[in-house]
Each structure stands twice: as C-alpha cells, then as structure tokens.
C-alpha cells in the first residue's frame, strides 16, 4: 500500500474545493477540467433572467408553470 502524501492532498483540496480520492495526475486533470467547465456554466440567476419572458407570458395567458 502506498504512503499518502498529505501535503499534496491538502494542496489539491485547497485548489479543487474537495479532497480527491487519488493523486493520480489523470484524475486530477479531469477534476480541473470539470471545475473549469462548472465555473464557466451560467448560474441560476442568469438562466432565470434569460427565460423570464416565458414565465411572464405563461402567467398572462393562465398557462400552468409546470
């Protein structure tokens, strides 16, 4: 069984926002790509503003929201 590199794990936890299960470079790179994509994704406020006109239109016509 390999010895854990606690300093490296702490470093990665600070960077990634969670403690990774492994320090394998391929896994860490995948986590970085996923975090980058999530950071670039629109948040709920932006999505709500983008589609607010549909919600207002449905309320005027009496359509169900669901």
Secondary structure, 3 states (H helix, E strand, C coil): CCCCCHHHHHHHHHHHCCCCCCCCHHHHHHHHHHHHHHHHCCCHHHHHHHCHHHHHHHHHHCCCCC
